[in-house]
Amino acid sequence: KDLPLPTLIMVGTANFFTNFWWILLLIGGVGIYFLVQYLKTEPGIKAKDTLKLNIPLFKGMFRKLYMARFTRTGQTLLSTGVPMLDMLKITADAVNNVVIKQSIHRAADKVKGGKALSAAVKNEDYFLVMVPQMIKIGEQSGKIDEMMGKTAQVYENELDEEIRAISTAIEPILMVFLALVAALMVGAILFPIYSLVNNIHI
């Protein structure tokens, strides 16, 4: 009698990996090599950084991370007397994301043209709403550095909470996944034995 479908799939998969493992290893190695090389190029870096800002589930965390870096670095520099344009130039490199870096450079050009920093970053992509709002309060009170520091603290606290929540959620999800895989494997092994026993009894 033919083996059950789950068993056939498991046996077929095992045979495939046994006979063609070297092809998979070769394809995987070549693919990884070219991916790594691509990610070193300017288009590759931009694609990677754009993905971080748009990937489902994690895009919010990445955006908060970059806003925290921008505001924390800006607060530190302004509080030590670094001029606004120099601060923007330094923070553009500090965020470590070329897409955000380009946004900061555009904002710097607007500031150079006479715009306030809050207005310059307000409509820039990926700048979270609270950033220009808090900077505007700082401009009105003469304490931009202090407001940027408070903004950074908010995002840093939110990031810590989200990372803890994800870490807590991953463990049960992983356990359920492993349990399902184990159940499928056990079922694929035991089902043909059960069928054989039934046939013998018949």
Legacy VTK file of the C-alpha trace (Angstrom):
# vtk DataFile Version 3.0
C-alpha trace
ASCII
DATASET POLYDATA
POINTS 202 float
0.000 0.000 0.000
1.183 3.547 -0.811
2.600 5.574 2.033
0.521 8.489 3.392
1.164 11.904 1.853
2.899 13.419 4.947
5.322 10.496 5.018
5.979 10.742 1.278
6.715 14.461 1.640
9.100 13.877 4.546
10.902 11.017 2.749
11.093 12.989 -0.501
12.492 16.034 1.278
15.076 13.923 3.098
16.144 12.248 -0.155
16.403 15.588 -1.935
18.659 17.085 0.730
20.734 13.887 0.891
21.344 13.751 -2.865
21.533 17.430 -3.751
22.879 19.115 -0.598
25.980 20.297 -2.461
23.871 22.109 -5.073
21.887 23.876 -2.352
25.105 24.782 -0.544
26.633 26.145 -3.757
23.553 28.177 -4.685
23.235 29.484 -1.130
26.910 30.448 -0.944
26.880 32.237 -4.305
23.609 33.986 -3.427
24.946 35.195 -0.074
28.191 36.415 -1.693
26.397 38.515 -4.313
23.910 39.819 -1.727
26.748 40.949 0.553
28.518 42.632 -2.379
25.307 44.369 -3.450
24.673 45.670 0.064
28.075 47.373 -0.058
27.080 49.432 -3.106
25.261 52.768 -2.903
21.967 51.372 -4.325
22.238 48.352 -2.014
22.796 50.470 1.082
19.856 52.700 0.168
17.624 49.668 -0.499
18.573 48.138 2.869
17.977 51.383 4.761
14.663 51.985 2.961
13.558 48.452 3.847
14.294 49.089 7.524
11.968 52.090 7.460
9.125 50.220 5.752
9.327 46.584 6.867
6.069 45.481 8.544
6.115 45.032 12.343
9.557 46.622 12.721
9.324 49.895 10.795
7.981 51.751 13.845
10.944 50.638 15.934
13.482 51.640 13.290
11.912 55.058 12.821
11.944 55.684 16.564
15.556 54.505 16.712
16.667 57.006 14.069
14.640 59.826 15.596
16.185 59.034 18.987
19.665 59.203 17.446
18.869 62.457 15.651
17.428 64.219 18.679
19.934 62.835 21.195
22.922 63.780 19.046
21.368 67.156 18.269
20.733 67.834 21.953
24.311 66.960 22.882
25.837 69.138 20.164
23.593 72.175 20.646
24.102 72.099 24.417
27.866 72.383 23.866
27.502 75.372 21.554
27.789 73.703 18.142
26.074 75.870 15.469
22.786 74.606 13.997
24.089 73.798 10.501
27.128 71.985 11.889
24.839 70.045 14.215
22.703 68.924 11.280
25.757 67.857 9.301
27.042 65.737 12.189
23.661 64.206 13.063
23.126 63.251 9.419
26.095 60.895 9.731
25.228 59.812 13.271
21.794 58.371 12.411
23.464 55.666 10.263
20.697 55.529 7.649
21.197 57.084 4.205
17.480 57.792 3.708
17.221 59.748 6.970
20.600 61.313 6.172
19.203 62.701 2.917
16.190 64.080 4.786
18.473 65.858 7.268
20.550 67.308 4.422
17.384 68.677 2.800
16.345 70.136 6.141
19.789 71.726 6.503
19.395 73.398 3.102
16.041 74.826 4.232
17.578 76.097 7.474
20.391 77.667 5.467
17.706 79.402 3.403
16.163 80.941 6.511
13.595 78.394 7.673
13.262 77.362 11.302
14.425 73.814 12.064
10.917 72.725 13.069
9.516 73.857 9.710
12.461 72.337 7.848
11.890 68.817 9.185
8.084 68.946 9.415
7.335 67.498 5.974
10.390 65.291 5.636
9.700 61.599 5.090
10.087 59.334 8.116
10.388 62.208 10.622
7.889 61.342 13.340
5.316 64.007 14.225
6.609 64.695 17.726
10.050 65.776 16.472
9.050 69.055 14.749
6.438 69.721 17.440
8.969 69.515 20.281
11.593 71.445 18.318
9.053 74.221 17.709
8.395 74.439 21.453
12.154 74.680 21.934
12.408 77.458 19.355
9.687 79.437 21.111
11.279 78.979 24.536
14.890 79.283 23.391
15.647 75.739 24.576
15.869 73.621 21.424
18.547 71.392 22.928
16.417 70.674 25.992
13.349 69.792 23.894
15.415 67.542 21.631
16.729 65.785 24.730
13.198 65.203 26.031
12.129 63.872 22.627
15.079 61.495 22.582
14.181 60.242 26.051
10.600 59.484 24.984
11.718 57.462 21.964
14.446 55.672 23.915
11.928 54.625 26.577
9.427 53.452 23.946
12.138 51.449 22.177
13.131 49.710 25.413
9.502 48.759 26.071
8.944 47.472 22.524
12.138 45.398 22.551
11.116 43.800 25.848
7.623 43.090 24.477
9.021 41.455 21.334
11.481 39.365 23.339
8.637 38.177 25.571
6.401 37.355 22.587
9.031 35.473 20.563
9.547 32.651 23.085
5.979 31.224 23.087
5.672 31.666 19.306
8.921 29.756 18.796
7.788 26.998 21.153
4.468 26.608 19.291
6.303 26.452 15.953
8.724 23.787 17.199
5.834 21.803 18.684
4.008 21.859 15.330
7.123 20.708 13.465
7.663 17.900 15.976
3.998 16.862 15.729
4.181 16.715 11.926
7.335 14.600 12.033
5.911 12.202 14.614
2.664 11.967 12.656
4.507 11.235 9.416
6.374 8.380 11.143
3.503 6.897 13.152
0.698 7.189 10.605
2.035 4.483 8.227
2.661 2.200 11.216
-0.913 2.748 12.374
-2.205 2.027 8.854
-0.114 -1.143 8.646
-1.449 -2.401 11.977
-5.031 -1.743 10.844
-4.445 -3.637 7.604
-3.043 -6.598 9.522
-6.099 -6.678 11.781
-8.370 -6.534 8.758
LINES 1 203
202 0 1 2 3 4 5 6 7 8 9 10 11 12 13 14 15 16 17 18 19 20 21 22 23 24 25 26 27 28 29 30 31 32 33 34 35 36 37 38 39 40 41 42 43 44 45 46 47 48 49 50 51 52 53 54 55 56 57 58 59 60 61 62 63 64 65 66 67 68 69 70 71 72 73 74 75 76 77 78 79 80 81 82 83 84 85 86 87 88 89 90 91 92 93 94 95 96 97 98 99 100 101 102 103 104 105 106 107 108 109 110 111 112 113 114 115 116 117 118 119 120 121 122 123 124 125 126 127 128 129 130 131 132 133 134 135 136 137 138 139 140 141 142 143 144 145 146 147 148 149 150 151 152 153 154 155 156 157 158 159 160 161 162 163 164 165 166 167 168 169 170 171 172 173 174 175 176 177 178 179 180 181 182 183 184 185 186 187 188 189 190 191 192 193 194 195 196 197 198 199 200 201
